[in-house]
Amino acid sequence: MHWFADLPIERKLRVAIIIPATIAFLVAVGVHAASEFFEFHKDVEDRSAALARFVGASASVALKRGDERQAGGPSAGSVIAV
């Protein structure tokens, strides 16, 4: 802290303002990034669940009609036709 004692008052004030402001900014950025990360995960999960419900309903209807290709059966390959 010897370096700080030798600084002129103007620079001491700058340091006293910039360091806490930088820390507050970094904390805010960290909180925002964490929030976006978890929101993104939840959004992907919600979209995947909606897609699964849609595909499941489509396959169920196709199986009831006996349409194996539309249901994504062995003859449909790896692609489900919707």
C-alpha positions, 0 to 999 in steps of 0.5 A, a space after each residue: 500500500 506504499 504506492 497508494 500513499 505516494 499518489 496525489 489526491 486526484 489519483 487516490 480519488 480516481 482509484 477509490 472510485 474506479 475499483 469499487 465501480 469495476 467490482 460492482 460491474 464485474 459482479 453485475 456481469 457475472 450475475 447476468 451471465 449466470 442468469 442467461 445461462 440458466 434461462 437458456 437451459 430452461 428454454 432448451 428444456 421447454 422447447 425439447 419437451 414441446 417437440 417431444 409432445 408434438 412428435 409423440 402425438 403425431 406418432 401416436 395418431 399415425 400408429 393408430 392409423 397403421 401408418 408405420 412410415 409416418 410414425 417413424 417405424 423401421 421403414 421410415 429410417 432415422 427421419 420422422 416425417 411430420 
